[in-house]
Amino acid sequence: MLCVACHALLVALQIFWGIRITADLSMRTFPRFRAQRRNLMLGALASSFVPFSQALAGLTTYPELRLKLYNLHTTETIDTVFWQEGQYNLDALAQLSYLLRDHRTGAVKTMDARLFSLLYLVNTKLNNKNTVSVISGYRSAETNRKLATRNSGVASNSYHIKGRAIDIRIPGKDTKNLRDVGLKLRVGGVGYYERSNFAHFDTGPYRHW
Protein backbone atom coordinates (compact mmCIF):
# COMPACT_ATOMS: atom_id res chain seq x y z
CA MET A 1 0.00 0.00 0.00
CA LEU A 2 2.87 2.36 0.76
CA CYS A 3 4.37 1.83 -2.69
CA VAL A 4 0.99 2.54 -4.29
CA ALA A 5 0.66 5.73 -2.26
CA CYS A 6 4.18 6.84 -3.21
CA HIS A 7 3.44 6.21 -6.88
CA ALA A 8 0.24 8.22 -6.67
CA LEU A 9 2.11 11.09 -5.04
CA LEU A 10 4.78 11.03 -7.74
CA VAL A 11 2.17 11.16 -10.50
CA ALA A 12 0.45 14.08 -8.76
CA LEU A 13 3.73 15.98 -8.54
CA GLN A 14 4.47 15.29 -12.18
CA ILE A 15 1.13 16.66 -13.25
CA PHE A 16 1.39 19.71 -10.99
CA TRP A 17 4.85 20.72 -12.13
CA GLY A 18 4.55 19.47 -15.67
CA ILE A 19 7.66 17.34 -15.69
CA ARG A 20 6.49 14.06 -17.18
CA ILE A 21 8.88 13.43 -20.01
CA THR A 22 8.68 11.92 -23.44
CA ALA A 23 11.58 11.56 -25.85
CA ASP A 24 10.01 10.88 -29.22
CA LEU A 25 11.70 13.63 -31.24
CA SER A 26 14.70 12.80 -33.39
CA MET A 27 18.08 14.46 -32.81
CA ARG A 28 18.83 14.39 -36.53
CA THR A 29 18.35 18.15 -36.69
CA PHE A 30 21.56 18.73 -34.70
CA PRO A 31 23.71 15.57 -34.97
CA ARG A 32 26.79 17.16 -33.39
CA PHE A 33 24.84 17.64 -30.21
CA ARG A 34 24.17 13.98 -29.42
CA ALA A 35 27.18 13.55 -27.12
CA GLN A 36 25.84 16.24 -24.76
CA ARG A 37 22.21 15.11 -24.89
CA ARG A 38 22.14 13.28 -21.55
CA ASN A 39 23.47 16.20 -19.48
CA LEU A 40 21.14 18.65 -21.17
CA MET A 41 18.16 16.40 -20.54
CA LEU A 42 18.94 16.14 -16.84
CA GLY A 43 19.43 19.89 -16.57
CA ALA A 44 16.19 20.65 -18.37
CA LEU A 45 14.34 18.32 -16.00
CA ALA A 46 15.84 20.07 -12.97
CA SER A 47 14.97 23.56 -14.23
CA SER A 48 11.39 22.58 -15.03
CA PHE A 49 10.85 21.19 -11.51
CA VAL A 50 10.39 24.65 -9.94
CA PRO A 51 6.99 26.32 -10.52
CA PHE A 52 7.58 29.72 -12.20
CA SER A 53 4.26 31.50 -11.80
CA GLN A 54 0.54 31.04 -12.12
CA ALA A 55 0.74 32.50 -15.60
CA LEU A 56 3.01 29.71 -16.81
CA ALA A 57 1.35 26.97 -14.75
CA GLY A 58 -1.81 27.46 -16.81
CA LEU A 59 0.06 26.30 -19.91
CA THR A 60 0.31 22.74 -18.57
CA THR A 61 -3.29 22.20 -19.66
CA TYR A 62 -2.50 23.01 -23.30
CA PRO A 63 -2.37 20.01 -25.67
CA GLU A 64 0.96 21.20 -27.09
CA LEU A 65 3.41 24.09 -26.98
CA ARG A 66 5.37 24.85 -30.14
CA LEU A 67 8.20 27.29 -30.82
CA LYS A 68 9.79 28.42 -34.06
CA LEU A 69 13.17 30.08 -33.51
CA TYR A 70 15.80 31.47 -35.87
CA ASN A 71 19.34 32.12 -34.64
CA LEU A 72 20.54 35.29 -36.38
CA HIS A 73 24.21 34.39 -35.84
CA THR A 74 24.27 30.76 -36.96
CA THR A 75 21.27 31.00 -39.38
CA GLU A 76 19.88 27.80 -37.82
CA THR A 77 16.13 27.38 -37.51
CA ILE A 78 14.06 25.09 -35.33
CA ASP A 79 10.34 24.38 -35.34
CA THR A 80 9.53 21.99 -32.53
CA VAL A 81 6.87 20.94 -30.04
CA PHE A 82 8.57 21.06 -26.63
CA TRP A 83 5.44 20.24 -24.61
CA GLN A 84 2.73 17.79 -25.61
CA GLU A 85 -0.17 16.27 -23.69
CA GLY A 86 1.10 17.35 -20.30
CA GLN A 87 4.72 16.35 -20.93
CA TYR A 88 7.96 18.19 -21.60
CA ASN A 89 9.86 16.65 -24.49
CA LEU A 90 13.52 16.58 -23.44
CA ASP A 91 14.84 15.92 -26.92
CA ALA A 92 13.09 19.09 -28.09
CA LEU A 93 14.44 21.03 -25.09
CA ALA A 94 17.94 19.78 -25.88
CA GLN A 95 17.62 20.91 -29.49
CA LEU A 96 16.44 24.33 -28.35
CA SER A 97 19.36 24.60 -25.92
CA TYR A 98 21.76 23.76 -28.74
CA LEU A 99 20.25 26.41 -30.99
CA LEU A 100 20.75 28.97 -28.20
CA ARG A 101 24.40 28.03 -27.57
CA ASP A 102 27.14 30.66 -27.29
CA HIS A 103 27.87 31.19 -30.97
CA ARG A 104 31.24 32.77 -30.19
CA THR A 105 32.71 29.80 -28.30
CA GLY A 106 30.36 26.97 -29.27
CA ALA A 107 29.64 26.28 -25.58
CA VAL A 108 26.24 24.73 -24.88
CA LYS A 109 24.29 25.03 -21.64
CA THR A 110 20.93 23.65 -20.61
CA MET A 111 18.43 26.46 -20.98
CA ASP A 112 15.78 26.88 -18.32
CA ALA A 113 12.71 25.06 -19.68
CA ARG A 114 10.48 27.74 -18.20
CA LEU A 115 12.02 30.26 -20.60
CA PHE A 116 10.49 28.41 -23.54
CA SER A 117 7.10 28.34 -21.84
CA LEU A 118 7.41 32.09 -21.29
CA LEU A 119 8.23 32.65 -24.96
CA TYR A 120 5.22 30.59 -25.96
CA LEU A 121 3.02 32.69 -23.70
CA VAL A 122 4.40 35.92 -25.20
CA ASN A 123 3.74 34.55 -28.70
CA THR A 124 0.18 33.73 -27.71
CA LYS A 125 -0.48 37.20 -26.30
CA LEU A 126 0.86 38.76 -29.51
CA ASN A 127 -1.04 36.30 -31.71
CA ASN A 128 2.30 35.66 -33.38
CA LYS A 129 2.67 32.92 -35.98
CA ASN A 130 6.05 34.11 -37.29
CA THR A 131 9.44 32.67 -36.42
CA VAL A 132 11.10 34.39 -33.46
CA SER A 133 14.54 35.84 -34.24
CA VAL A 134 17.13 35.21 -31.52
CA ILE A 135 19.86 37.77 -30.89
CA SER A 136 21.31 36.13 -27.80
CA GLY A 137 20.66 33.03 -25.73
CA TYR A 138 23.34 31.40 -23.61
CA ARG A 139 26.59 33.29 -23.03
CA SER A 140 29.66 31.71 -21.51
CA ALA A 141 31.30 33.63 -18.68
CA GLU A 142 34.21 34.35 -21.04
CA THR A 143 31.95 35.84 -23.69
CA ASN A 144 30.04 37.86 -21.11
CA ARG A 145 33.27 39.36 -19.74
CA LYS A 146 34.38 40.42 -23.21
CA LEU A 147 31.02 41.99 -23.97
CA ALA A 148 30.98 43.77 -20.61
CA THR A 149 34.30 45.49 -21.40
CA ARG A 150 32.73 47.03 -24.51
CA ASN A 151 29.21 47.65 -23.25
CA SER A 152 28.30 48.95 -19.80
CA GLY A 153 24.80 47.54 -20.23
CA VAL A 154 26.06 43.95 -19.97
CA ALA A 155 25.63 42.71 -16.39
CA SER A 156 28.49 40.74 -14.84
CA ASN A 157 25.97 38.32 -13.31
CA SER A 158 23.79 38.17 -16.42
CA TYR A 159 21.03 35.58 -16.58
CA HIS A 160 22.41 34.72 -20.02
CA ILE A 161 25.33 33.02 -18.24
CA LYS A 162 22.87 30.91 -16.28
CA GLY A 163 20.95 29.79 -19.36
CA ARG A 164 17.92 31.69 -18.13
CA ALA A 165 17.68 34.59 -20.59
CA ILE A 166 17.02 35.31 -24.23
CA ASP A 167 17.08 38.44 -26.41
CA ILE A 168 14.62 38.42 -29.30
CA ARG A 169 12.74 40.34 -31.93
CA ILE A 170 9.80 39.18 -34.04
CA PRO A 171 9.53 40.17 -37.71
CA GLY A 172 6.37 42.15 -38.32
CA LYS A 173 5.87 42.93 -34.63
CA ASP A 174 6.70 46.18 -32.85
CA THR A 175 9.41 45.37 -30.31
CA LYS A 176 7.93 47.90 -27.90
CA ASN A 177 4.69 45.91 -27.95
CA LEU A 178 6.76 42.80 -27.27
CA ARG A 179 8.14 44.53 -24.16
CA ASP A 180 4.67 45.68 -23.11
CA VAL A 181 3.36 42.11 -23.21
CA GLY A 182 6.16 41.07 -20.89
CA LEU A 183 5.34 43.89 -18.49
CA LYS A 184 1.67 42.90 -18.35
CA LEU A 185 2.58 39.29 -17.62
CA ARG A 186 4.70 40.38 -14.64
CA VAL A 187 6.86 37.31 -15.09
CA GLY A 188 10.66 37.33 -14.88
CA GLY A 189 12.91 40.10 -16.17
CA VAL A 190 11.83 42.25 -19.11
CA GLY A 191 14.18 44.60 -20.95
CA TYR A 192 13.67 46.87 -23.97
CA TYR A 193 16.52 48.03 -26.18
CA GLU A 194 15.08 50.52 -28.64
CA ARG A 195 18.25 51.33 -30.57
CA SER A 196 19.16 47.68 -31.11
CA ASN A 197 15.50 46.73 -31.61
CA PHE A 198 15.18 43.74 -29.32
CA ALA A 199 13.51 42.69 -26.08
CA HIS A 200 15.06 40.72 -23.25
CA PHE A 201 13.26 38.05 -21.25
CA ASP A 202 14.57 35.96 -18.37
CA THR A 203 13.31 33.70 -15.59
CA GLY A 204 14.68 35.73 -12.71
CA PRO A 205 12.57 37.83 -10.32
CA TYR A 206 10.10 40.25 -11.89
CA ARG A 207 11.76 43.52 -12.86
CA HIS A 208 12.01 45.71 -15.94
CA TRP A 209 14.18 48.32 -17.62
Summary of the structure (lengths in Angstrom):
residues: 209
radius of gyration: 17.0
end to end distance: 53.3
largest distance: 62.5
contacts: 646
relative contact order: 0.14
helix: 42%
strand: 21%
